[in-house]
Amino acid sequence: MKTLTTLAIGSALLLSSLMATAEVTLKNEVFKVVNKKNDKGEMIEEWQQADKMLPGDMAGYKITFTNKGDQPAADIVINNAVPEHTIYKANSAKGDNTKIEFSVDGKSFASSDKLTVTKNGQKVNAKASDYQHLRWLLTKPLAAGSQGSVQYIVTIK
């Protein structure tokens, strides 16, 4: 009986090691965002490594996600809080093949045009400065070995 148990356990391990999986990892980076003029004289945002940041500076958050598995990864959702003592910069959230939603409480999420807050007893449309969390829902599976990224910008209070 002991031999049979060992064989059954050994077979289960073998089967699970043969099964394909998706394994998504995240890397979160912070940059200083500086407004500069490009060669054409247009204002652009340049993302730089930063040693220190002060109130009024903009910080850019880039979240890179990688599928290290051998199967596509579907239904990927990335949530990120707007850091304390910062204000989300309107229209700065980006991400290819994503649906972007926002939250004012960290519990319920909606597109920016459907998000509301209560001020002076009345429901009003939420402003970017009201956002406390961002969520990206990937609209396509992430292929095995592929990566992508999402980003947003805040201003330090």
C-alpha positions as a Markdown table, in Angstrom:
| # | Residue | x | y | z |
|---|---|---|---|---|
| 1 | Met | 0.0 | 0.0 | 0.0 |
| 2 | Lys | 2.8 | 2.4 | 0.8 |
| 3 | Thr | 4.3 | 1.9 | -2.7 |
| 4 | Leu | 0.9 | 2.7 | -4.3 |
| 5 | Thr | 0.6 | 5.9 | -2.3 |
| 6 | Thr | 4.1 | 7.0 | -3.3 |
| 7 | Leu | 3.3 | 6.2 | -7.0 |
| 8 | Ala | 0.1 | 8.2 | -6.9 |
| 9 | Ile | 1.8 | 11.2 | -5.3 |
| 10 | Gly | 4.7 | 10.9 | -7.8 |
| 11 | Ser | 2.2 | 10.9 | -10.7 |
| 12 | Ala | 0.3 | 13.9 | -9.3 |
| 13 | Leu | 3.6 | 15.9 | -9.2 |
| 14 | Leu | 4.5 | 14.8 | -12.7 |
| 15 | Leu | 1.1 | 15.9 | -14.1 |
| 16 | Ser | 1.2 | 19.2 | -12.3 |
| 17 | Ser | 4.6 | 20.0 | -13.7 |
| 18 | Leu | 3.4 | 19.2 | -17.2 |
| 19 | Met | 0.5 | 21.6 | -16.9 |
| 20 | Ala | 1.0 | 25.0 | -18.6 |
| 21 | Thr | 0.5 | 28.1 | -16.5 |
| 22 | Ala | 0.5 | 31.9 | -16.8 |
| 23 | Glu | 2.6 | 33.7 | -14.2 |
| 24 | Val | 2.3 | 37.5 | -14.2 |
| 25 | Thr | 4.8 | 39.7 | -12.2 |
| 26 | Leu | 4.6 | 43.4 | -11.6 |
| 27 | Lys | 7.3 | 46.0 | -11.3 |
| 28 | Asn | 6.4 | 49.5 | -10.0 |
| 29 | Glu | 8.8 | 52.4 | -10.7 |
| 30 | Val | 8.6 | 56.1 | -9.8 |
| 31 | Phe | 10.0 | 59.0 | -11.9 |
| 32 | Lys | 10.1 | 62.7 | -11.7 |
| 33 | Val | 8.1 | 64.2 | -14.5 |
| 34 | Val | 9.4 | 67.5 | -15.9 |
| 35 | Asn | 7.7 | 69.7 | -18.5 |
| 36 | Lys | 10.2 | 70.6 | -21.3 |
| 37 | Lys | 10.2 | 72.0 | -24.8 |
| 38 | Asn | 11.1 | 69.6 | -27.5 |
| 39 | Asp | 13.0 | 70.4 | -30.7 |
| 40 | Lys | 9.7 | 71.7 | -32.3 |
| 41 | Gly | 9.1 | 74.1 | -29.4 |
| 42 | Glu | 6.2 | 72.0 | -28.1 |
| 43 | Met | 5.8 | 71.3 | -24.4 |
| 44 | Ile | 6.3 | 67.6 | -23.5 |
| 45 | Glu | 6.6 | 65.6 | -20.3 |
| 46 | Glu | 10.0 | 64.0 | -19.7 |
| 47 | Trp | 10.2 | 61.2 | -17.2 |
| 48 | Gln | 13.5 | 61.3 | -15.3 |
| 49 | Gln | 15.2 | 59.4 | -12.5 |
| 50 | Ala | 14.8 | 61.5 | -9.4 |
| 51 | Asp | 17.1 | 61.8 | -6.3 |
| 52 | Lys | 14.6 | 64.0 | -4.4 |
| 53 | Met | 11.2 | 65.5 | -5.0 |
| 54 | Leu | 9.5 | 68.5 | -3.5 |
| 55 | Pro | 5.9 | 69.8 | -3.1 |
| 56 | Gly | 4.7 | 70.9 | -6.5 |
| 57 | Asp | 6.8 | 68.4 | -8.4 |
| 58 | Met | 5.1 | 65.8 | -10.5 |
| 59 | Ala | 5.8 | 62.1 | -10.0 |
| 60 | Gly | 5.1 | 59.5 | -12.7 |
| 61 | Tyr | 4.3 | 55.9 | -11.7 |
| 62 | Lys | 5.0 | 53.2 | -14.3 |
| 63 | Ile | 3.8 | 49.6 | -13.6 |
| 64 | Thr | 5.3 | 47.0 | -15.9 |
| 65 | Phe | 3.7 | 43.6 | -16.0 |
| 66 | Thr | 5.3 | 40.5 | -17.5 |
| 67 | Asn | 3.8 | 37.1 | -18.2 |
| 68 | Lys | 6.7 | 34.7 | -17.3 |
| 69 | Gly | 4.5 | 31.7 | -17.8 |
| 70 | Asp | 4.0 | 29.5 | -20.9 |
| 71 | Gln | 0.3 | 30.3 | -21.4 |
| 72 | Pro | -1.6 | 33.6 | -22.1 |
| 73 | Ala | -2.8 | 35.4 | -19.0 |
| 74 | Ala | -6.3 | 36.6 | -19.1 |
| 75 | Asp | -8.4 | 38.8 | -16.9 |
| 76 | Ile | -5.5 | 40.9 | -15.6 |
| 77 | Val | -6.5 | 43.7 | -13.3 |
| 78 | Ile | -4.0 | 46.2 | -11.9 |
| 79 | Asn | -5.0 | 48.4 | -9.0 |
| 80 | Asn | -2.9 | 51.3 | -7.7 |
| 81 | Ala | -3.7 | 53.8 | -5.0 |
| 82 | Val | -3.0 | 57.5 | -5.5 |
| 83 | Pro | -0.2 | 58.0 | -2.9 |
| 84 | Glu | -1.0 | 60.0 | 0.2 |
| 85 | His | -0.1 | 63.7 | 0.0 |
| 86 | Thr | -0.4 | 63.7 | -3.8 |
| 87 | Ile | -3.2 | 64.7 | -6.3 |
| 88 | Tyr | -3.9 | 62.6 | -9.5 |
| 89 | Lys | -3.2 | 64.6 | -12.7 |
| 90 | Ala | -6.2 | 64.5 | -15.0 |
| 91 | Asn | -6.0 | 62.4 | -18.1 |
| 92 | Ser | -2.5 | 61.1 | -17.2 |
| 93 | Ala | -3.5 | 57.4 | -16.8 |
| 94 | Lys | -2.5 | 55.4 | -19.8 |
| 95 | Gly | -2.2 | 51.8 | -20.8 |
| 96 | Asp | -2.5 | 50.0 | -24.2 |
| 97 | Asn | -5.3 | 47.5 | -24.5 |
| 98 | Thr | -6.8 | 48.5 | -21.1 |
| 99 | Lys | -10.0 | 49.9 | -19.7 |
| 100 | Ile | -9.2 | 52.5 | -17.1 |
| 101 | Glu | -11.4 | 53.2 | -14.1 |
| 102 | Phe | -11.1 | 55.4 | -11.0 |
| 103 | Ser | -12.3 | 55.3 | -7.4 |
| 104 | Val | -12.9 | 57.9 | -4.8 |
| 105 | Asp | -13.1 | 55.4 | -2.0 |
| 106 | Gly | -11.0 | 52.3 | -3.1 |
| 107 | Lys | -14.1 | 50.1 | -3.2 |
| 108 | Ser | -16.3 | 51.1 | -6.2 |
| 109 | Phe | -14.7 | 51.9 | -9.6 |
| 110 | Ala | -16.1 | 53.6 | -12.6 |
| 111 | Ser | -15.0 | 55.5 | -15.7 |
| 112 | Ser | -14.3 | 59.1 | -15.1 |
| 113 | Asp | -17.5 | 60.3 | -16.7 |
| 114 | Lys | -19.6 | 58.1 | -14.3 |
| 115 | Leu | -17.8 | 58.7 | -11.1 |
| 116 | Thr | -19.6 | 60.9 | -8.5 |
| 117 | Val | -18.9 | 62.3 | -5.0 |
| 118 | Thr | -21.2 | 64.0 | -2.5 |
| 119 | Lys | -20.4 | 67.6 | -1.8 |
| 120 | Asn | -22.6 | 69.8 | 0.3 |
| 121 | Gly | -25.2 | 67.1 | 0.4 |
| 122 | Gln | -25.4 | 66.8 | -3.4 |
| 123 | Lys | -24.0 | 64.2 | -5.8 |
| 124 | Val | -21.7 | 65.9 | -8.3 |
| 125 | Asn | -19.2 | 64.5 | -10.9 |
| 126 | Ala | -15.9 | 63.6 | -9.3 |
| 127 | Lys | -12.9 | 65.7 | -10.3 |
| 128 | Ala | -9.4 | 64.2 | -10.9 |
| 129 | Ser | -8.4 | 65.6 | -7.6 |
| 130 | Asp | -11.0 | 63.4 | -5.9 |
| 131 | Tyr | -9.6 | 60.1 | -7.3 |
| 132 | Gln | -7.9 | 57.9 | -4.7 |
| 133 | His | -7.4 | 54.7 | -6.7 |
| 134 | Leu | -6.9 | 53.7 | -10.4 |
| 135 | Arg | -7.6 | 50.4 | -12.0 |
| 136 | Trp | -6.6 | 49.1 | -15.4 |
| 137 | Leu | -8.5 | 46.1 | -16.8 |
| 138 | Leu | -6.6 | 44.4 | -19.6 |
| 139 | Thr | -8.9 | 43.9 | -22.6 |
| 140 | Lys | -6.8 | 41.2 | -24.3 |
| 141 | Pro | -4.9 | 38.3 | -22.8 |
| 142 | Leu | -1.2 | 38.8 | -22.3 |
| 143 | Ala | 0.8 | 36.3 | -24.4 |
| 144 | Ala | 3.3 | 34.1 | -22.7 |
| 145 | Gly | 6.7 | 35.9 | -22.5 |
| 146 | Ser | 5.1 | 39.3 | -23.2 |
| 147 | Gln | 5.0 | 42.4 | -21.2 |
| 148 | Gly | 3.2 | 45.7 | -21.1 |
| 149 | Ser | 2.9 | 48.7 | -18.9 |
| 150 | Val | 0.5 | 51.3 | -17.5 |
| 151 | Gln | 1.2 | 54.7 | -16.0 |
| 152 | Tyr | -0.1 | 57.7 | -14.3 |
| 153 | Ile | 1.1 | 61.1 | -12.9 |
| 154 | Val | 0.5 | 62.8 | -9.6 |
| 155 | Thr | 1.5 | 66.2 | -8.2 |
| 156 | Ile | 3.0 | 66.2 | -4.7 |
| 157 | Lys | 1.1 | 68.4 | -2.2 |
